[in-house]
């Protein structure tokens, strides 16, 4: 159920990588004067700037961007094997954690200086929020990657499968997220004269792909926990600012444990 689709997707991504690499090596990112919108070119001349120097700088920027993209794609390809090995190790360890997890929990409960029922209540809250948060992260990553793939395919952008896959990966990064993929593509399209496609991608990235994280993640977490949407959003942002990427999980967990302990203390003191 999982291995076969993963192999098919990986094959498609690898094919896209080779296509994009061939474009980069053939100089497909060169920006020509005929590709700039005439009105923009006239405006540049009116303010006294040298249009040839601007073309030269844009080509240097495009070349640097293409080299960076090329290096990144090669590194991603090289790290696929490492990712597979790490996944196998994770599955191996997960087997033993699932097998002996109950004993580990019982040992912890016997050591902690709290009532056993209270400890199990807090552990249940911790488990529930962690599971929902991680599941929500994967769902959001898939949604953003799929939307990116669909939008880029509609705009007829080369390598839509690869870019969608990278958006899904980078969606967990705090702050920039998927913009690290779609923003350079949009800028390149605009500078290459395909300004309609570039503006559509820019708008879609800001108001469609970007908003998925802010709207879908709080809804998914609050739907299966007692945390309200606004608290999930605030604790996620706060967790990211303090703990980085892991703050996606740590922030809502801290909020859930705080509310659980608060409710528990009210119940004890009632």
C-alpha positions in Angstrom: 0.0 0.0 0.0 2.9 2.4 0.7 6.0 1.0 -0.9 4.7 0.8 -4.5 3.3 4.4 -4.6 6.5 5.6 -3.0 8.6 3.9 -5.7 6.4 5.4 -8.5 6.6 8.9 -7.0 10.3 8.6 -6.4 10.8 7.5 -10.0 8.8 10.5 -11.3 10.8 12.9 -9.1 14.1 11.4 -10.3 12.9 11.9 -13.9 12.0 15.5 -13.2 15.5 16.1 -11.6 17.3 14.9 -14.7 15.1 17.1 -16.9 15.8 20.2 -14.8 19.5 19.4 -14.6 19.6 19.2 -18.4 17.9 22.5 -18.7 20.3 24.1 -16.2 23.4 22.7 -18.1 22.0 23.9 -21.4 21.7 27.5 -20.1 17.9 27.4 -20.1 17.8 30.1 -17.4 19.3 32.9 -19.6 17.3 36.1 -19.4 17.1 38.0 -22.7 16.2 41.6 -23.4 13.3 40.5 -25.6 11.7 38.7 -22.7 11.3 41.8 -20.5 8.0 43.6 -20.7 8.4 46.6 -23.1 6.7 49.0 -20.7 9.1 48.0 -17.9 12.1 48.4 -20.2 10.9 51.9 -21.2 10.4 52.9 -17.5 13.9 51.7 -16.7 15.3 53.8 -19.5 13.3 56.9 -18.4 14.8 56.8 -14.9 18.3 56.8 -16.4 19.4 53.2 -15.7 21.5 51.2 -18.1 19.3 48.4 -19.4 22.2 46.3 -20.5 23.7 46.4 -17.0 20.4 45.3 -15.6 20.2 42.4 -18.0 23.8 41.4 -17.1 22.9 41.5 -13.3 19.7 39.5 -13.9 21.6 36.9 -15.9 24.2 36.6 -13.1 21.5 36.2 -10.6 19.7 33.6 -12.7 23.0 31.7 -13.2 23.7 31.8 -9.4 20.1 30.6 -8.7 20.5 27.8 -11.3 23.8 26.7 -9.7 22.2 26.7 -6.3 19.2 24.8 -7.5 21.5 22.3 -9.3 23.6 21.7 -6.2 20.4 21.3 -4.1 18.9 18.8 -6.4 22.1 16.8 -6.6 22.3 16.8 -2.8 18.7 15.7 -2.4 19.3 12.9 -4.9 22.3 11.8 -2.9 20.5 11.9 0.4 17.6 9.6 -0.8 19.6 6.5 0.2 20.4 8.0 3.6 16.7 8.8 4.1 15.7 5.2 3.3 18.3 3.9 5.8 17.1 6.3 8.5 13.5 5.3 7.8 14.4 1.6 8.2 16.2 2.3 11.5 13.2 4.3 12.7 10.8 1.5 11.9 13.1 -1.0 13.6 13.2 1.1 16.8 9.5 1.8 16.6 8.8 -1.9 16.7 10.5 -2.3 20.0 9.0 0.9 21.4 5.5 -0.4 20.5 6.4 -3.9 21.9 7.8 -2.6 25.2 6.1 0.7 25.4 3.6 -0.3 28.1 6.4 -1.5 30.4 8.3 1.8 29.9 5.1 3.7 30.8 4.4 1.6 33.8 8.0 2.1 35.1 7.7 5.8 34.7 4.4 5.9 36.5 5.8 3.9 39.4 8.6 6.4 39.8 6.8 9.7 39.4 5.5 11.1 42.8 1.9 11.6 41.6 -1.3 9.7 41.8 -1.3 7.0 39.1 -4.6 8.0 37.7 -3.4 11.6 37.3 -0.2 10.5 35.7 -2.1 8.3 33.2 -4.4 11.2 32.5 -1.5 13.5 31.6 0.2 10.8 29.6 -3.0 10.3 27.6 -3.2 14.0 26.9 0.5 14.0 25.8 -0.1 11.1 23.5 -3.2 12.5 22.0 -1.8 15.9 21.2 1.5 14.5 19.9 -0.3 12.1 17.6 -2.7 14.7 16.3 0.0 17.3 15.8 2.3 14.9 13.9 -0.6 13.7 11.8 -1.6 17.3 11.1 1.9 18.2 10.0 1.9 15.3 7.4 -1.6 16.2 6.2 -0.6 19.9 5.8 2.7 18.9 4.0 0.8 16.7 1.6 -1.9 19.4 1.0 0.7 22.1 0.3 2.8 19.9 -1.9 -0.3 18.6 -3.9 -1.6 22.2 -4.3 1.8 23.3 -5.5 2.0 20.5 -8.0 -1.5 21.2 -9.3 -0.8 25.0 -9.7 2.6 24.5 -11.4 1.0 21.9 -13.7 -1.7 24.3 -14.7 0.9 27.0 -15.4 2.9 24.4 -17.4 6.0 24.8 -15.3 8.7 22.2 -16.0 9.3 19.8 -13.1 5.9 20.3 -11.3 6.2 16.9 -9.6 9.6 17.7 -8.2 8.7 21.2 -7.0 5.5 19.9 -5.4 7.5 17.2 -3.6 10.0 19.9 -2.4 7.2 22.1 -1.2 5.9 19.2 0.9 9.3 18.8 2.4 10.0 22.4 3.1 6.5 23.1 4.5 7.7 22.1 8.0 10.3 24.9 8.0 9.3 27.8 10.2 8.8 31.2 8.7 9.5 30.7 5.0 8.1 27.2 4.4 7.0 26.5 0.8 7.9 30.0 -0.3 11.5 28.9 -0.5 10.4 26.9 -3.6 7.6 28.9 -5.3 8.9 32.4 -4.7 12.1 32.0 -6.7 10.1 30.3 -9.5 7.6 33.2 -9.6 10.4 35.8 -9.6 12.2 33.9 -12.4 9.0 33.7 -14.5 8.4 37.5 -14.1 11.9 38.4 -15.1 11.8 36.0 -18.0 8.8 37.8 -19.5 6.2 35.2 -18.4 4.8 37.8 -16.0 1.2 36.5 -16.1 2.3 33.0 -15.0 4.7 34.6 -12.4 2.0 36.8 -10.9 -0.5 33.9 -10.8 2.1 31.7 -9.0 2.9 34.6 -6.6 -0.8 35.1 -5.8 -1.4 31.4 -5.4 1.6 30.9 -3.2 0.6 33.7 -0.8 -3.2 33.2 -0.6 -3.7 29.5 -1.4 -0.6 27.4 -0.6 0.5 29.7 2.2 -2.8 29.9 4.0 -3.2 26.1 4.1 -0.8 25.9 7.0 -2.4 28.7 9.0 -6.0 27.4 8.5 -5.8 23.7 8.2 -3.3 22.9 11.0 -5.2 24.6 13.8 -8.4 23.1 12.6 -7.0 19.5 12.5 -5.5 19.8 16.0 -8.4 21.6 17.7 -10.8 19.1 16.1 -9.4 16.1 18.0 -8.2 17.9 21.2 -9.7 20.4 23.7 -7.5 23.2 22.4 -9.3 26.1 20.6 -8.1 27.1 17.1 -6.6 30.4 18.2 -4.6 28.7 21.1 -3.2 26.1 18.7 -2.1 28.9 16.3 -0.5 31.0 19.0 1.3 28.0 20.7 2.5 26.8 17.3 4.0 30.2 16.5 5.5 30.5 20.0 6.9 27.0 19.9 8.6 27.6 16.5 10.1 30.9 17.8 11.6 29.1 20.8 12.3 25.5 19.6 12.6 25.8 15.8 11.0 23.1 13.7 10.2 20.9 16.6 8.1 23.7 18.0 5.3 22.5 15.7 4.8 19.6 18.1 6.2 21.1 21.4 4.1 24.2 21.4 0.6 22.6 21.3 1.9 19.8 23.7 2.9 22.4 26.3 -0.4 24.2 25.9 -2.4 21.0 26.2 -0.4 19.8 29.3 -0.9 23.3 30.9 -4.6 23.2 30.4 -4.8 19.5 31.6 -2.8 20.3 34.8 -4.9 23.3 35.4 -8.1 21.3 35.1 -6.6 18.5 37.2 -5.7 20.9 40.0 -9.2 22.4 39.9 -10.7 18.9 40.2 -8.3 18.0 43.1 -9.0 21.3 45.0 -12.8 21.2 44.4 
